[in-house]
Amino acid sequence: MSNKDAHWAKTRGHMIVTLVLWFFFSLVLFMFGTELNTMSFLGYPLAYYMTAQGSLLAFVVILFWTANKQEKIDEEFGFSEREDD
């Protein structure tokens, strides 16, 4: 397997994990809104909190995690865009 193919295989796996996390926090979590409302977080029903702030926080964390992980994958296979000083 060439370096380019190995890089793409690892990037594809990372992309699939990222999309599954995005799918969970954007759709799956809210399919169970009525069940989530039986629990509370900081005094608010959990479905309300996840709609208002929780999912947004999860998306920001996923964004930074994805960028960091992809940069490490790129460096591992020599495709990094950083310039060495």
N, C-alpha and C positions, 0 to 999 in steps of 0.2 A: 504494500500500500504506500503510495507516495505521501509526501509531507502535506500536500494540498488536500488530498483525500482524507487523511487523518484529522487535519484541522477542521474540515467540513463535517466529518462524523461527530466530532466533539461539540462543535458549534450547533449542529442540528439537535443533539441530545439536550444541550442547554436551552435551546429555543423551545423545545417541547415542554420541558419542566416549567419554563417561564409562562408559556401559554396556558398550561394546566392551572398554575397558581392564579393567573389573571381570570380564567374562566370560573374558578372556585369563588374568588372574592367578588366577582361582578354578577354572577348569575346563580350559582348553586346555593350560596349562603342565603340569598333572599327568597328562594323557593320554600324555605322553611321558616318564613317570617313569623307565622303564628306560633310555632313551637318555640322560636327564639324569644318571643315576648314573655314567656313564662319566667325567663331569667332576667336579671338586671345587672347593669354595670354602671357604677357611679350614680346610682339612683334612677337611671333611665332604663326603659325596656331595651334589651340587647339588640333587637332588630332596628329600633330607632337609632341607637348609638352607632351601629355598624353602617347604617345608611348615611348618617350625618357626618361621622368622622372616621370610623374604624376602617372602612374600605379605602378611603382616601389615604389614610396613613399606610395601609398595606400596599397600595399602589406606589407610593413614594419609596417605601422600603424595597419593593420588588425592582423598581427602576434603578436604584443605586446598586443593589445586589447584582442585577443583570449586567450593568456597565462594568462593575469591578470584575466579575467572573469572566466576562468576554475579554477584557483586557489581559487577564492572566492566561486565557487560552491563546490569545494572539501572541503574547510574549513567548509562550511555550513552543510555538511552532514557527517563530521568527517573522510574524506578520504585524508586529507592533508598530504603531504610528508615532511613538514617543521618540524624540531625538535625544541621544546621549550627549550630555554636556562634558 
